[in-house]
Amino acid sequence: MKQPVSEHPASQSIGALSVHRDWRHPLWLALLVTASVVFSLGLACAVPLAAFAATAALSLSRRDALLLIVLVWLANQFVGFTLLGYPWGASTFAWGTVLCVVAILATLAARWMAGRLANARRVFTVTATFLVAFAFYEAALFAVSATLLGGTEIYTAAIQGRIFVINAAAFVGSCCTVSLHRLGSSIGQRSGSPPRNNTLRSRDYPRATSVKSNHRRSAFCFASRSSSRPKIRSIWVSLS
């Protein structure tokens, strides 16, 4: 018999929020982009792109995660050039491009780690995903600074510690928002689905009773004709 196909695929541990698309999905993307604008206004170039990369990797599909991190980068650049007075020079444009590429690669690295740890404890998976995103992001920026664009003097313990704290705080806040988003989606799906009725309908009850009675009579007659096999009679009657 052909099995019925489920209308909605099962939610995956990675990118579960992108499975069911409704009004909450674009709202979630808009909320994260808005948060990046707030961070850009307060922190300028220290916007926690690593935290957004880890959040996107854990809560969105691959396509949506990459879309989100590009939107976050665009929002940061827009705020920087229009409100914060970023200089219009080759070095600024070069660093902006580097930030975009590194943020995308950090998102992919975070998704790889989350996929590798999909069967591990949730807390461990979330923590490891953030640490990989942050380490990859900072290591890539340091490599670019050391080989191409300069600026390695900012890689001190104090500055990197401050950047880590900012990213960790932003990531924890994002995780709390993800939990609330999933809770709201679960409640919405539960309330929107019709209640299941496992009882027989009244118009089907006589037919079901008749079929059951015929089954019992045929089983009893079959066992009665086989008088040399009394065990078969008892088994059939008990199964009916």
Kinemage of the C-alpha trace (Angstrom):
@kinemage 1
@onewidth
@group {chain A} dominant
@subgroup {mainchain}
@vectorlist {calphas} color= white
{ca met a 1} P 0.000 0.000 0.000
{ca lys a 2} L 1.269 3.453 -0.859
{ca gln a 3} L 2.109 5.423 2.261
{ca pro a 4} L 0.664 8.942 2.555
{ca val a 5} L 3.213 11.693 2.078
{ca ser a 6} L 3.520 14.103 4.967
{ca glu a 7} L 2.434 17.618 4.096
{ca his a 8} L 5.273 19.187 6.074
{ca pro a 9} L 8.740 17.631 6.308
{ca ala a 10} L 10.139 16.912 9.705
{ca ser a 11} L 12.092 19.760 11.212
{ca gln a 12} L 15.803 19.282 11.093
{ca ser a 13} L 18.158 20.160 13.876
{ca ile a 14} L 20.043 22.461 11.517
{ca gly a 15} L 18.031 25.217 9.907
{ca ala a 16} L 14.743 24.183 11.437
{ca leu a 17} L 13.187 27.628 11.259
{ca ser a 18} L 13.319 27.693 7.482
{ca val a 19} L 11.236 24.558 7.068
{ca his a 20} L 7.835 26.153 7.684
{ca arg a 21} L 7.612 29.457 5.875
{ca asp a 22} L 4.986 31.867 7.120
{ca trp a 23} L 4.921 35.475 8.291
{ca arg a 24} L 7.274 34.611 11.177
{ca his a 25} L 10.116 33.740 8.815
{ca pro a 26} L 10.602 37.186 7.196
{ca leu a 27} L 9.911 38.735 10.592
{ca trp a 28} L 12.782 36.740 12.077
{ca leu a 29} L 15.139 37.843 9.288
{ca ala a 30} L 14.048 41.455 9.686
{ca leu a 31} L 14.579 41.246 13.449
{ca leu a 32} L 18.165 40.050 13.037
{ca val a 33} L 18.950 42.694 10.431
{ca thr a 34} L 17.461 45.361 12.724
{ca ala a 35} L 19.610 44.077 15.564
{ca ser a 36} L 22.673 44.416 13.332
{ca val a 37} L 21.743 48.058 12.668
{ca val a 38} L 21.549 48.693 16.425
{ca phe a 39} L 24.950 47.062 16.918
{ca ser a 40} L 26.374 49.082 14.031
{ca leu a 41} L 25.184 52.337 15.586
{ca gly a 42} L 26.687 51.426 18.944
{ca leu a 43} L 29.834 49.556 17.913
{ca ala a 44} L 30.581 50.721 14.345
{ca cys a 45} L 33.087 48.292 12.806
{ca ala a 46} L 32.936 46.025 15.870
{ca val a 47} L 29.509 44.692 14.876
{ca pro a 48} L 29.409 41.011 16.002
{ca leu a 49} L 29.341 39.351 12.587
{ca ala a 50} L 30.657 36.096 14.076
{ca ala a 51} L 27.656 35.936 16.412
{ca phe a 52} L 25.277 36.544 13.511
{ca ala a 53} L 27.080 33.873 11.482
{ca ala a 54} L 26.617 31.297 14.256
{ca thr a 55} L 22.983 32.293 14.806
{ca ala a 56} L 22.226 32.020 11.096
{ca ala a 57} L 23.969 28.644 10.877
{ca leu a 58} L 21.914 27.227 13.739
{ca ser a 59} L 18.504 28.682 12.933
{ca leu a 60} L 18.269 28.955 9.140
{ca ser a 61} L 18.762 26.900 6.023
{ca arg a 62} L 22.008 27.291 4.107
{ca arg a 63} L 20.513 29.708 1.584
{ca asp a 64} L 18.752 31.816 4.207
{ca ala a 65} L 21.815 31.836 6.454
{ca leu a 66} L 23.970 33.227 3.650
{ca leu a 67} L 21.243 35.703 2.716
{ca leu a 68} L 21.013 36.898 6.299
{ca ile a 69} L 24.749 37.391 6.791
{ca val a 70} L 24.937 39.412 3.542
{ca leu a 71} L 21.973 41.547 4.645
{ca val a 72} L 23.622 42.116 8.026
{ca trp a 73} L 26.845 43.171 6.308
{ca leu a 74} L 24.954 45.500 3.954
{ca ala a 75} L 23.101 47.079 6.876
{ca asn a 76} L 26.406 47.643 8.688
{ca gln a 77} L 28.018 49.232 5.642
{ca phe a 78} L 24.984 51.424 4.985
{ca val a 79} L 24.956 52.714 8.555
{ca gly a 80} L 28.708 53.229 8.476
{ca phe a 81} L 28.829 55.262 5.271
{ca thr a 82} L 25.629 57.242 5.825
{ca leu a 83} L 25.579 57.868 9.588
{ca leu a 84} L 29.012 57.103 11.036
{ca gly a 85} L 31.176 58.843 8.474
{ca tyr a 86} L 33.204 55.951 7.068
{ca pro a 87} L 35.891 57.394 4.753
{ca trp a 88} L 35.291 56.848 1.051
{ca gly a 89} L 38.669 55.327 0.248
{ca ala a 90} L 40.192 52.213 -1.276
{ca ser a 91} L 41.237 50.839 2.107
{ca thr a 92} L 37.708 51.175 3.509
{ca phe a 93} L 36.161 49.469 0.488
{ca ala a 94} L 38.786 46.713 0.646
{ca trp a 95} L 38.106 46.033 4.318
{ca gly a 96} L 34.373 46.077 3.688
{ca thr a 97} L 34.733 43.435 1.005
{ca val a 98} L 36.980 41.354 3.265
{ca leu a 99} L 34.417 41.522 6.083
{ca cys a 100} L 31.688 40.266 3.756
{ca val a 101} L 33.739 37.350 2.417
{ca val a 102} L 35.016 36.335 5.848
{ca ala a 103} L 31.517 36.538 7.356
{ca ile a 104} L 30.175 34.244 4.627
{ca leu a 105} L 33.005 31.758 5.158
{ca ala a 106} L 32.462 31.876 8.927
{ca thr a 107} L 28.780 31.065 8.369
{ca leu a 108} L 29.694 28.057 6.231
{ca ala a 109} L 32.221 26.906 8.835
{ca ala a 110} L 29.610 27.256 11.572
{ca arg a 111} L 27.092 25.223 9.559
{ca trp a 112} L 29.726 22.535 8.987
{ca met a 113} L 30.391 22.303 12.709
{ca ala a 114} L 26.683 22.277 13.560
{ca gly a 115} L 26.155 19.461 11.065
{ca arg a 116} L 29.032 17.443 12.504
{ca leu a 117} L 27.561 17.772 15.999
{ca ala a 118} L 23.910 17.320 15.034
{ca asn a 119} L 23.561 14.267 17.301
{ca ala a 120} L 25.418 15.773 20.254
{ca arg a 121} L 23.863 17.576 23.201
{ca arg a 122} L 22.222 20.805 22.134
{ca val a 123} L 24.209 22.995 24.512
{ca phe a 124} L 27.481 21.527 23.291
{ca thr a 125} L 26.491 21.938 19.631
{ca val a 126} L 25.465 25.574 20.096
{ca thr a 127} L 28.609 26.459 22.046
{ca ala a 128} L 30.962 24.726 19.619
{ca thr a 129} L 29.253 26.338 16.624
{ca phe a 130} L 29.730 29.815 18.084
{ca leu a 131} L 33.366 29.165 19.015
{ca val a 132} L 34.166 27.883 15.519
{ca ala a 133} L 32.458 30.879 13.892
{ca phe a 134} L 34.300 33.341 16.119
{ca ala a 135} L 37.701 31.630 15.803
{ca phe a 136} L 37.421 31.329 12.028
{ca tyr a 137} L 36.269 34.932 11.654
{ca glu a 138} L 39.051 36.430 13.767
{ca ala a 139} L 41.745 34.135 12.353
{ca ala a 140} L 40.790 35.026 8.784
{ca leu a 141} L 40.835 38.752 9.551
{ca phe a 142} L 44.224 38.419 11.210
{ca ala a 143} L 45.586 36.580 8.170
{ca val a 144} L 44.359 39.355 5.870
{ca ser a 145} L 45.828 41.991 8.186
{ca ala a 146} L 49.192 40.260 8.347
{ca thr a 147} L 49.513 39.619 4.612
{ca leu a 148} L 47.573 42.309 2.737
{ca leu a 149} L 45.931 45.243 4.474
{ca gly a 150} L 47.860 45.683 7.721
{ca gly a 151} L 46.435 46.484 11.152
{ca thr a 152} L 47.835 43.626 13.219
{ca glu a 153} L 48.436 46.042 16.115
{ca ile a 154} L 44.777 45.755 17.135
{ca tyr a 155} L 45.146 42.040 17.848
{ca thr a 156} L 45.932 42.366 21.529
{ca ala a 157} L 44.487 40.319 24.368
{ca ala a 158} L 42.449 43.245 25.681
{ca ile a 159} L 40.890 44.147 22.334
{ca gln a 160} L 40.197 40.552 21.324
{ca gly a 161} L 38.727 39.848 24.745
{ca arg a 162} L 36.359 42.799 24.368
{ca ile a 163} L 35.339 41.641 20.889
{ca phe a 164} L 34.734 38.116 22.192
{ca val a 165} L 32.517 39.396 25.017
{ca ile a 166} L 30.480 41.487 22.563
{ca asn a 167} L 29.992 38.538 20.220
{ca ala a 168} L 29.164 36.160 23.075
{ca ala a 169} L 26.553 38.550 24.492
{ca ala a 170} L 25.003 39.066 21.063
{ca phe a 171} L 24.956 35.306 20.455
{ca val a 172} L 23.283 34.539 23.790
{ca gly a 173} L 20.641 37.155 23.052
{ca ser a 174} L 20.080 35.653 19.616
{ca cys a 175} L 19.734 32.162 21.091
{ca cys a 176} L 17.084 33.393 23.513
{ca thr a 177} L 15.219 34.993 20.619
{ca val a 178} L 15.501 31.770 18.593
{ca ser a 179} L 13.974 29.808 21.484
{ca leu a 180} L 11.051 32.242 21.702
{ca his a 181} L 10.622 32.110 17.916
{ca arg a 182} L 10.490 28.309 17.898
{ca leu a 183} L 8.057 28.305 20.799
{ca gly a 184} L 5.765 30.706 18.956
{ca ser a 185} L 6.005 28.663 15.745
{ca ser a 186} L 5.205 25.453 17.620
{ca ile a 187} L 2.181 26.997 19.310
{ca gly a 188} L 0.994 28.457 16.007
{ca gln a 189} L 1.286 25.107 14.202
{ca arg a 190} L -0.452 23.301 17.037
{ca ser a 191} L -3.362 25.725 17.154
{ca gly a 192} L -3.685 25.787 13.363
{ca ser a 193} L -3.879 22.001 12.920
{ca pro a 194} L -7.330 20.340 13.235
{ca pro a 195} L -7.843 18.053 16.241
{ca arg a 196} L -7.352 14.373 15.606
{ca asn a 197} L -10.373 12.141 16.144
{ca asn a 198} L -9.496 8.503 16.738
{ca thr a 199} L -13.062 7.355 17.493
{ca leu a 200} L -15.399 5.775 14.966
{ca arg a 201} L -18.015 7.999 13.429
{ca ser a 202} L -21.593 7.039 14.243
{ca arg a 203} L -22.471 6.213 10.625
{ca asp a 204} L -19.492 3.836 10.399
{ca tyr a 205} L -20.252 1.964 13.623
{ca pro a 206} L -22.846 -0.549 12.266
{ca arg a 207} L -20.562 -1.491 9.372
{ca ala a 208} L -17.582 -1.975 11.672
{ca thr a 209} L -19.653 -4.126 14.043
{ca ser a 210} L -20.906 -6.266 11.148
{ca val a 211} L -17.426 -6.884 9.789
{ca lys a 212} L -16.157 -7.847 13.231
{ca ser a 213} L -19.041 -10.252 13.795
{ca asn a 214} L -18.544 -11.952 10.394
{ca his a 215} L -14.852 -12.349 11.144
{ca arg a 216} L -15.584 -14.044 14.443
{ca arg a 217} L -18.155 -16.426 12.894
{ca ser a 218} L -15.835 -17.498 10.071
{ca ala a 219} L -12.976 -18.054 12.498
{ca phe a 220} L -15.194 -20.091 14.806
{ca cys a 221} L -16.536 -22.239 11.949
{ca phe a 222} L -13.070 -22.907 10.604
{ca ala a 223} L -11.849 -24.048 13.977
{ca ser a 224} L -14.942 -26.194 14.598
{ca arg a 225} L -14.423 -28.133 11.382
{ca ser a 226} L -10.902 -29.028 12.517
{ca ser a 227} L -11.816 -31.085 15.576
{ca ser a 228} L -8.432 -32.798 15.566
{ca arg a 229} L -6.730 -29.400 16.104
{ca pro a 230} L -8.380 -27.873 19.219
{ca lys a 231} L -5.540 -25.418 19.784
{ca ile a 232} L -6.258 -23.623 16.506
{ca arg a 233} L -9.836 -22.945 17.634
{ca ser a 234} L -8.756 -21.312 20.862
{ca ile a 235} L -6.099 -19.219 19.117
{ca trp a 236} L -8.469 -17.866 16.451
{ca val a 237} L -11.201 -17.041 18.938
{ca ser a 238} L -8.738 -15.206 21.187
{ca leu a 239} L -7.297 -13.223 18.283
{ca ser a 240} L -10.755 -12.142 17.195
